[in-house]
Amino acid sequence: MAKPAVAPRPRRANAFDFVSKSGITKVTYHSNAFLEYTGPEGQLSFRSNQISRQETPSGQLLSVVLKPQFDAGSLTFSLFVPPVNVAASGSRKFTTCGVKARHVGLVRDSGAQIEYEMEHFDGEAKVQAPPRARERASSS
């Protein structure tokens, strides 16, 4: 009697595409490689060493600085990325949220020194070879 075929085990996703519910902001993230942000602030690319990562009970929190103006105030963007398992050749859709934080800067007025703007995102997770390995494979 033949044994039934064993389905491959799902793998942890390492590549993500996000689109805000408003359709205005798009984010592409590849674990430990890069994050690309397209939104009202422009099209920005961040390498691994420019991305702050924190493990939280809600998943990994990624943060990047969109506008690094200390005197006039800065703008950061943070996005929750939950752990997602996918079949080796597939993808998985999910929802998450992102937050823009506007830091007031040197002004010492009374009141909140950071203002938050939250937005919901549709995400798609997949398993991909690291970008360098993909580039080598496509050039051979």
KANORGI-V44710 format. One record per residue. RES is the residue in one letter. SS is DSSP state (h for helix, s for strand, l for the rest). PHI is phi in whole degrees, -180 to 180 (none if undefined). D_FIRST is the distance of its C-alpha to the first C-alpha in Angstrom with 2 decimals. Layout:
res=RES ss=SS phi=PHI d_first=D_FIRST
res=RES ss=SS phi=PHI d_first=D_FIRST
This chain:
res=M ss=l phi=none d_first=0.00
res=A ss=l phi=-77 d_first=3.80
res=K ss=l phi=-79 d_first=6.53
res=P ss=l phi=-66 d_first=9.31
res=A ss=l phi=-64 d_first=12.33
res=V ss=l phi=-94 d_first=15.03
res=A ss=l phi=-70 d_first=18.39
res=P ss=l phi=-61 d_first=21.25
res=R ss=l phi=-71 d_first=23.57
res=P ss=l phi=-61 d_first=26.87
res=R ss=s phi=-117 d_first=29.84
res=R ss=s phi=-72 d_first=33.46
res=A ss=l phi=-64 d_first=35.58
res=N ss=l phi=-131 d_first=38.45
res=A ss=s phi=-133 d_first=40.14
res=F ss=s phi=-137 d_first=41.90
res=D ss=s phi=-122 d_first=44.07
res=F ss=s phi=-128 d_first=46.41
res=V ss=s phi=-135 d_first=48.82
res=S ss=s phi=-65 d_first=51.35
res=K ss=l phi=-58 d_first=51.44
res=S ss=l phi=-77 d_first=54.85
res=G ss=l phi=80 d_first=53.41
res=I ss=l phi=-84 d_first=56.22
res=T ss=l phi=-112 d_first=54.42
res=K ss=s phi=-128 d_first=51.38
res=V ss=s phi=-135 d_first=49.76
res=T ss=s phi=-120 d_first=47.18
res=Y ss=s phi=-135 d_first=45.93
res=H ss=s phi=-121 d_first=43.74
res=S ss=l phi=-47 d_first=43.14
res=N ss=l phi=58 d_first=45.48
res=A ss=l phi=-133 d_first=46.83
res=F ss=s phi=-162 d_first=49.00
res=L ss=s phi=-137 d_first=50.03
res=E ss=s phi=-116 d_first=51.72
res=Y ss=s phi=-120 d_first=53.87
res=T ss=s phi=-129 d_first=55.47
res=G ss=s phi=-165 d_first=57.80
res=P ss=l phi=-57 d_first=61.47
res=E ss=l phi=-83 d_first=62.35
res=G ss=s phi=118 d_first=61.02
res=Q ss=s phi=-104 d_first=58.10
res=L ss=s phi=-127 d_first=57.53
res=S ss=s phi=-120 d_first=55.09
res=F ss=s phi=-128 d_first=54.45
res=R ss=s phi=-82 d_first=52.92
res=S ss=h phi=-51 d_first=50.93
res=N ss=h phi=-75 d_first=54.08
res=Q ss=h phi=-103 d_first=55.79
res=I ss=l phi=-109 d_first=53.15
res=S ss=s phi=-86 d_first=53.52
res=R ss=s phi=-124 d_first=50.24
res=Q ss=s phi=-133 d_first=50.08
res=E ss=s phi=-83 d_first=47.11
res=T ss=s phi=-131 d_first=47.77
res=P ss=l phi=-61 d_first=45.95
res=S ss=l phi=-95 d_first=45.66
res=G ss=s phi=114 d_first=44.03
res=Q ss=s phi=-84 d_first=45.71
res=L ss=s phi=-104 d_first=49.26
res=L ss=s phi=-99 d_first=50.37
res=S ss=s phi=-137 d_first=54.12
res=V ss=s phi=-137 d_first=56.25
res=V ss=s phi=-94 d_first=60.00
res=L ss=s phi=-83 d_first=60.87
res=K ss=s phi=-137 d_first=64.65
res=P ss=l phi=-91 d_first=65.92
res=Q ss=l phi=-101 d_first=69.56
res=F ss=l phi=-63 d_first=70.75
res=D ss=l phi=-64 d_first=74.32
res=A ss=l phi=-91 d_first=73.51
res=G ss=l phi=102 d_first=70.25
res=S ss=l phi=-118 d_first=66.71
res=L ss=s phi=-131 d_first=63.63
res=T ss=s phi=-116 d_first=60.15
res=F ss=s phi=-129 d_first=56.81
res=S ss=s phi=-127 d_first=53.95
res=L ss=s phi=-140 d_first=50.45
res=F ss=s phi=-83 d_first=47.72
res=V ss=s phi=-121 d_first=44.27
res=P ss=l phi=-74 d_first=41.53
res=P ss=l phi=-67 d_first=38.36
res=V ss=l phi=-132 d_first=35.82
res=N ss=s phi=-100 d_first=32.11
res=V ss=s phi=-136 d_first=30.64
res=A ss=l phi=-65 d_first=27.52
res=A ss=l phi=-53 d_first=28.11
res=S ss=l phi=-107 d_first=29.14
res=G ss=l phi=-116 d_first=30.70
res=S ss=s phi=-142 d_first=33.72
res=R ss=s phi=-141 d_first=34.76
res=K ss=s phi=-92 d_first=38.03
res=F ss=s phi=-160 d_first=40.15
res=T ss=s phi=-122 d_first=43.82
res=T ss=s phi=-156 d_first=46.22
res=C ss=s phi=-137 d_first=49.95
res=G ss=s phi=-128 d_first=52.48
res=V ss=s phi=-136 d_first=56.04
res=K ss=s phi=-99 d_first=59.10
res=A ss=s phi=-120 d_first=61.73
res=R ss=s phi=-97 d_first=65.31
res=H ss=s phi=-93 d_first=67.29
res=V ss=l phi=-61 d_first=71.01
res=G ss=l phi=102 d_first=72.27
res=L ss=l phi=-79 d_first=75.58
res=V ss=l phi=-63 d_first=77.09
res=R ss=l phi=-112 d_first=77.69
res=D ss=l phi=-65 d_first=78.33
res=S ss=l phi=-71 d_first=77.37
res=G ss=l phi=112 d_first=74.05
res=A ss=l phi=-63 d_first=70.45
res=Q ss=l phi=-94 d_first=70.13
res=I ss=s phi=-135 d_first=66.66
res=E ss=s phi=-112 d_first=65.69
res=Y ss=s phi=-111 d_first=62.06
res=E ss=s phi=-130 d_first=60.47
res=M ss=s phi=-104 d_first=56.90
res=E ss=s phi=-142 d_first=54.57
res=H ss=s phi=-90 d_first=51.02
res=F ss=s phi=-128 d_first=48.51
res=D ss=s phi=-92 d_first=45.31
res=G ss=s phi=-122 d_first=42.96
res=E ss=s phi=-134 d_first=39.94
res=A ss=s phi=-111 d_first=37.87
res=K ss=s phi=-151 d_first=35.62
res=V ss=l phi=-105 d_first=34.37
res=Q ss=l phi=-135 d_first=36.42
res=A ss=l phi=-66 d_first=37.31
res=P ss=l phi=-55 d_first=40.74
res=P ss=h phi=-51 d_first=43.58
res=R ss=h phi=-63 d_first=44.61
res=A ss=h phi=-67 d_first=41.14
res=R ss=h phi=-64 d_first=40.90
res=E ss=h phi=-62 d_first=44.38
res=R ss=h phi=-64 d_first=43.50
res=A ss=h phi=-66 d_first=40.32
res=S ss=h phi=-78 d_first=42.29
res=S ss=h phi=-92 d_first=45.16
res=S ss=l phi=-90 d_first=43.10
